[in-house]
Amino acid sequence: MRFTIITHSGRGDVEPFIALALRLTAAGHSAKIVTRPDFEELLDEYGIEFAPLGRPYKPFVEAVAESGAEGSGHFVNKVRVGVRQRAYIREALHEDAWQASKDADAIVYKWPWIVPSSIAEKLGVPSMPVMLVPLTPTSEFPSFMMGRGVDRGGLVNSLVWHAPLWTVRQGLRLDDRTFRKGLGLPGLPIRGHLPKERVGAPMLCAWSPSVLPAPRDWPASHHVTGYWFLDPLGAWRPPEGLAEFLERGDRPVAIGFGSMISSDRLATLSTILAALEITGLRAVLLGGWSGIGDGTALPDTVFAAPDIPHSWLLPRVAAVVHHGGAGTTGAAFRAGIPQVICPFLADQPSWANVVHSLGTGPQPLPFARLDARQLAAALREAVTDPAQRRHAATKGDQVRAEHGVEHAASLIIDYLRRG
């Protein structure tokens, strides 16, 4: 069977689907991933067929970070930049997805983008959505879309979920309307996304049930499978000097913010270095797309590295400071180490609150208000609090015992066989 897998945004939105593609190909199927051009080389490394989806993602993230720092942050200027970037990020998405999917026997796609479902409807093939973060309303935990993950009780939780979700759905539905018309399909109804015949498809939720179990008020079609981890290739080797750095002293902490880009990289680096000086901790500094620490003289207690596979690095450090992306959060749970989360936006504050509520990390530190003393206090707590370290280790045992991507692939194949 030929699978087309469609995803977009940053690396954390791509790696789980590479893991799924590898599992499906191991089961005798073929898989193509349709995603941003930034990740063509990554897919090539894993031997997965690539098809481009729209324009590169990194310039969009850089422009958004820059717009937040321009001058005084004048509102009109921010709106202007936002409109321009929205046009950039949407360019060619629909047509690229359509062209790349014409040979598909089945489509797997990142929810809540609904264009892949429309393509599957036109082709007459099954489609299965994937949530990397919770996007179905529930009264049991707060919205991952707004409200910064604060639990306000069942009734308010439900209301806070539905208001932004309805707005997003209508925006996506209207965005999809012209495309569907070009395919000769009727517009989608105001309520709901999918045609009735697709309602029975599994909704795959790619996080751990030991971290966030499926709420009792979710449909039976929702399956919390466990995380879909992508491990480094056998030929991967750490950059020169990193192994020696890790071995020559106490375990360092890892610090990095993934595809999130600081509007003032030097100020961010200064905050990090000051916190490390206060605590006396060593650190592996992961530059990510911000390039924090690149080309800068650093103390001997800090090792600057490009992106390092989490599955290799995190088990070798005492704790990790990060932005709260779903993928990094899952990798830290897997490693069984405490996490200090400095959320930027979107679902990140919610994951930060989940981490803290499980006793596996300190209170979240919003990145916009981060200072050296706060970061130092959180780091000290993460590396010395016996309860946090114990809870993190226990959660690591639970997450490592799950086989999320294998479970997901089985659900997909079983659904298609039944169909």
Buried (B, 14 or more C-beta within 10 A) or exposed (E): BBBBBBBBBBBBBBBBBBBBBBBBBEBEBBBBBBBBBBBBEBBEEBEBBBBBBBBBBBEBBBBBBEBBEEEEEEEEEBEEBEEEBEEBBEEEBBEBBBBBBEEBBBBBBBBBBBBBBBBBBBBEBBBBBBBBBBBBBBBBBBBBBBBBBEEEEEEBBBEBBEBBBEEEBEEBBEBBBEBBEEBEBEEBEEEEBBBEEBEBBBBBBBBBBBBBBBBEEBEEEBBBBBBBBBEBEEEEEBEEEBEEBBEEEEBBBBBBBBBBBBBEBEEBBEBBBBBBEBBEBBBBBBBBBBBBBEEBEBEEBBBBBEBBBBBBBBEBBBBBBBBBBBBBBBBBBBBBBBBBBBBBBBBBBBBBBBBBEBBBBBBBBBBEEBEBEBBBBBBBBBBEBEEBBBBBBBBBEBBBEBBBBBBBBBBBBEBBEEE
